Amino acid sequence: KLIPIKTETEVKIGDEIKYNNIVIGKVLIDKPYPFALIKLFDPDFSDFKDKELNCGNAKVKIINNY
């Protein structure tokens, strides 16, 4: 699912997003408002939707409107 993310540092298109060293998504749009394609299953979306996630050297958080 395409979901908006927020970060304090710059991310690039194609950067992988990880939760517990598992790739759960990829940045598809970087500027001005970043969006990422995020897995909803395996692991379950509810496990990481409110957590800080790793994206290269950046930390990202899902903007959860759901």
C-alpha positions as CSV (number, residue, x, y, z in Angstrom):
1,K,0.0,0.0,0.0
2,L,1.3,3.5,-0.8
3,I,1.6,5.4,2.5
4,P,3.0,8.8,3.5
5,I,6.0,8.8,5.7
6,K,7.8,11.5,7.7
7,T,11.5,11.9,8.4
8,E,13.9,14.6,9.7
9,T,16.5,13.7,7.1
10,E,16.4,13.2,3.4
11,V,15.5,9.9,1.8
12,K,15.9,8.8,-1.8
13,I,13.7,7.0,-4.2
14,G,14.4,3.3,-3.9
15,D,15.6,3.4,-0.3
16,E,14.5,0.3,1.6
17,I,12.5,0.7,4.8
18,K,13.3,-1.9,7.5
19,Y,11.7,-3.1,10.7
20,N,13.7,-5.5,12.9
21,N,16.1,-6.0,9.9
22,I,13.2,-7.1,7.7
23,V,12.5,-5.1,4.5
24,I,8.9,-3.9,4.8
25,G,8.9,-1.2,2.2
26,K,10.6,1.1,-0.3
27,V,10.5,4.8,-0.9
28,L,8.6,5.7,-4.1
29,I,8.4,9.5,-3.8
30,D,11.0,11.5,-2.0
31,K,10.3,15.3,-2.3
32,P,8.5,17.3,-1.2
33,Y,6.3,14.8,0.7
34,P,7.8,11.3,0.9
35,F,5.6,8.3,0.2
36,A,6.6,4.6,0.5
37,L,5.1,1.3,-0.7
38,I,4.7,-0.6,2.6
39,K,3.8,-4.3,3.2
40,L,0.7,-4.9,5.1
41,F,1.4,-8.6,6.0
42,D,4.5,-10.6,7.0
43,P,5.1,-8.9,9.4
44,D,1.7,-7.6,10.2
45,F,1.2,-3.8,9.6
46,S,-0.1,-3.3,13.2
47,D,3.3,-4.5,14.5
48,F,5.2,-1.5,13.1
49,K,2.7,1.2,12.1
50,D,3.5,3.4,15.2
51,K,7.3,2.6,15.4
52,E,10.3,4.4,14.2
53,L,11.7,2.5,11.2
54,N,15.1,2.4,9.5
55,C,15.7,3.8,6.0
56,G,19.4,3.8,5.2
57,N,20.9,6.3,7.7
58,A,17.5,7.9,8.3
59,K,14.7,7.2,10.7
60,V,11.2,7.3,9.3
61,K,7.7,7.1,10.7
62,I,4.5,6.1,9.0
63,I,1.9,8.9,8.9
64,N,-0.9,6.8,10.1
65,N,-4.3,8.0,9.0
66,Y,-6.0,4.6,9.4
